[in-house]
Amino acid sequence: MTDPELKTQNCHWLSIPGVADARGQVNFLAFDEKVGFMPRRLFWLHKIAPGQWRGRHGHRESHLVTLVMNGSCLVHLDDGRTKQTVTLDDPGRALHIGPYVWHELTDFAPQTAILVIASTLYDEAEYLRDYETFKREAAARLT
């Protein structure tokens, strides 16, 4: 499967290596230069109620590697200039979301589980939860 081209700044796909045999498949991710940062925090989304969303914010500092462990969802990306929607549906492919990218996850298939690897510890002050504030700060970075 070919990954859709990412037009949103500060985002790129990561191919997650794996092997398969008659017993099934295993994928693995080493915390090396491919990830681009040393992880400080892991969290996962699961048991998401039908019709719900997650995210709807940006970060001033955090880099996130987001991958689906089971199921699928849509990820809406916005760097302040370009908006794009991609599908997470392959455990062999992760989405790296950098700072100043507004992101929202929607349209979760039943039993979806999402793992997120973050470059920072949780700090509410580095979150951009108001979209207008995000747009102002993102625009200021682009000038």
Beta strands, then each sheet from edge to edge (+ up, - down):
strand 1: 11-15
strand 2: 18-21
strand 3: 24-27
strand 4: 41-45
strand 5: 54-59
strand 6: 64-70
strand 7: 73-78
strand 8: 83-88
strand 9: 93-97
strand 10: 102-106
strand 11: 113-118
strand 12: 127-128
sheet 1: 1+ 9- 6+ 11- 4+
sheet 2: 2+ 3-
sheet 3: 8+ 7- 10+ 5- 12+
end
